[in-house]
């Protein structure tokens, strides 16, 4: 009996995405500048499911960065889109 591989939940993928943004100064500065978020708010996002959803929205709206992140975490970009639906505020596609 074969089991399907489990997909990480949306919160886990979003936390990975946040770490991906933070680990590179250029990516982080671009994110902060575009969103207007400061470092204090950035820390709060890690514990806020809606904020984590916004992180995935940011990646989903910038394809080159989405593809870079997907490769870094070894997930298909479609999995990141599906993960977005696990979090509050997801658009109804």
C-alpha positions as CSV (number, residue, x, y, z in Angstrom):
1,X,0.0,0.0,0.0
2,X,1.5,3.3,-1.1
3,X,0.9,6.5,0.8
4,X,1.0,9.9,-0.8
5,X,3.8,12.0,0.4
6,X,2.5,14.6,2.9
7,X,2.5,18.2,1.8
8,X,3.8,20.6,4.5
9,X,0.9,22.7,5.8
10,X,0.5,26.3,4.8
11,X,1.9,27.7,8.0
12,X,5.1,25.7,7.7
13,X,5.6,26.7,4.1
14,X,5.0,30.3,5.0
15,X,7.5,30.2,7.9
16,X,10.0,28.7,5.4
17,X,9.2,31.6,3.1
18,X,9.7,34.2,5.8
19,X,13.0,32.6,6.7
20,X,14.0,32.6,3.0
21,X,13.3,36.4,2.8
22,X,15.1,37.2,6.0
23,X,18.2,35.2,5.2
24,X,19.1,37.5,2.3
25,X,19.5,41.2,3.0
26,X,18.5,42.3,-0.6
27,X,15.3,40.1,-0.5
28,X,14.5,41.3,3.0
29,X,14.9,45.0,2.2
30,X,12.8,44.6,-1.0
31,X,10.0,42.9,1.1
32,X,10.2,45.6,3.8
33,X,10.2,48.5,1.3
34,X,7.3,47.2,-0.7
35,X,5.1,46.2,2.2
36,X,6.0,49.1,4.6
37,X,6.5,46.5,7.4
38,X,9.2,47.3,10.0
39,X,11.3,44.9,11.8
40,X,9.0,44.8,14.9
41,X,6.0,43.9,12.7
42,X,8.1,41.4,10.8
43,X,8.8,39.5,14.1
44,X,5.0,39.5,14.8
45,X,4.3,38.0,11.4
46,X,5.9,34.7,12.4
47,X,3.1,34.1,14.8
48,X,0.2,35.5,12.8
49,X,-1.4,33.2,10.3
50,X,-2.8,36.1,8.3
51,X,0.6,37.7,8.2
52,X,2.1,34.5,7.0
53,X,-0.5,34.4,4.3
54,X,0.6,37.8,3.2
55,X,4.2,36.5,2.9
56,X,3.0,33.8,0.6
57,X,1.0,36.4,-1.4
58,X,4.2,38.4,-1.8
59,X,6.0,35.4,-3.3
60,X,3.1,34.4,-5.4
61,X,3.0,37.8,-7.0
62,X,6.6,37.8,-8.0
63,X,7.3,34.8,-10.1
64,X,11.1,34.9,-10.2
65,X,11.2,35.0,-6.4
66,X,8.5,32.3,-6.2
67,X,10.6,30.0,-8.4
68,X,13.7,30.7,-6.4
69,X,12.0,29.9,-3.1
70,X,10.3,26.8,-4.6
71,X,13.7,25.5,-5.7
72,X,15.2,26.3,-2.3
73,X,12.6,24.3,-0.4
74,X,12.3,21.6,-3.1
75,X,8.6,22.2,-3.7
76,X,6.7,22.7,-6.9
77,X,5.4,26.3,-7.2
78,X,1.9,24.9,-7.3
79,X,2.4,23.5,-3.8
80,X,3.0,27.0,-2.5
81,X,-0.1,28.2,-4.2
82,X,-2.1,25.4,-2.5
83,X,-0.4,26.1,0.8
84,X,-1.8,29.7,0.6
85,X,-5.3,28.3,0.8
86,X,-4.5,26.9,4.3
87,X,-4.1,30.4,5.7
88,X,-6.6,33.3,6.4
89,X,-7.2,35.8,3.7
90,X,-6.6,33.5,0.8
91,X,-8.2,34.7,-2.5
92,X,-10.9,32.5,-3.8
93,X,-9.4,31.4,-7.1
